[in-house]
Amino acid sequence: MARGRPAAMDPAAVDRTAVDPTAVEPRPAPPVSLIPEAVAAPTVAVGALAGRRQPRRDRLASLAVLVPVAIVGLFPFYWMVTQALTPGAAAIRVPPSLVPVDATLDNLAGLFAQAPVLLWAFNSLVVATAIMVGHVIFDSMAGYAFARKRFPGKALFFTLIVSSLMIPVHVTLVPRFILITNLGLDDNLLGVIAPSIADVFGIFLMRQFMQSLPSELEEAARVDGANEWQVFWRIVMPLSRPAVATVGIFSFVGAWNAFLWPLIVLSERNLLTLPVGVALLQQEFRSDIGLQMAGAVVGAVPMILLFLLFQRHFLEGVRVGALKG
């Protein structure tokens, strides 16, 4: 069977839009920028620059607040150093001078000549170190028990311990002195150390920090055969290093600067701590301001060095304890 030829298409039936150019739908032309590229391109950089200026303004605003606060905080130390370098006659001049007048080291030389300052500093170092070690050990152990262990009355005991912060320290002076006297520790450095071997604030801080630690590491250590002491000493304590550093710095500074309790317990001159010894340099009818300020400078320098050496651990411990507590 032969195939037929296809019928020829009628030219009139062809779409006229394909032939007639005027029938094609016009397309909108792309927008033409009236701003040259050399001018339009920097607008992106201007936006980035504005974003940079905003943090710079924030930093300037922060500095405008922090610098005056720092000046106010550092002025007492500056005044102490100024008076330590000022002779006795010029120290009581009215109006006082903000710059040392006739600066000299006579006050420091007279301090070491009139009093056993190095012995007092050694006594303070012994007391502060013993109290710091006690806080780190006992506060950490108590904080670990309240954070990880379960025992009857746990919440009640912790509430009672924290509530003791509301008791003024002056209320406990007489009972503590009677206890220390009955133990035969009066006029002894052990009498200063023993009542301060642990601290409520340290227990609270260690407990709050240890609660934030993951318990999976402790469970894995127990599965590997570690006992409770090994878990505490090898797992928990290394992870709690920021909090331990905070407790250690707080306790050391507090024990170094302690005045009232060592003043009550100690009476022998060679057993005095540095703050008590410097305060006793004031005579009954005469006060040598330059000598006392020189002693205050000697007592403040170790604390400044301690903070500069451990400020990273101190700030990290405060930050982590505040956020995770």
Secondary structure, 3 states (H helix, E strand, C coil): CCCCCCCCCCHHHCCHHHCCHHHCCCCCCCCCCCCCHHHHCHHHHHHHHHHHHHHHHHHHHHHHHHHHHHHHHHHHHHHHHHHHCCCHHHHCCCCCCCCCCCCCCHHHHHHHHHCCHHHHHHHHHHHHHHHHHHHHHHHHHHHHHHHHCCCCCHHHHHHHHHHHHHCCHHHHHHHHHHHHHHCCCCCCHHHHHHHHCCCHHHHHHHHHHHHCCCCHHHHHHHHCCCCHHHHHHHHHHHHCHHHHHHHHHHHHHHHHCCCHHHHHHCCCHHHCCHHHHHHCCCCCCCCCHHHHHHHHHHHHHHHHHHHHHHHHHHHHHHHHHHHHC
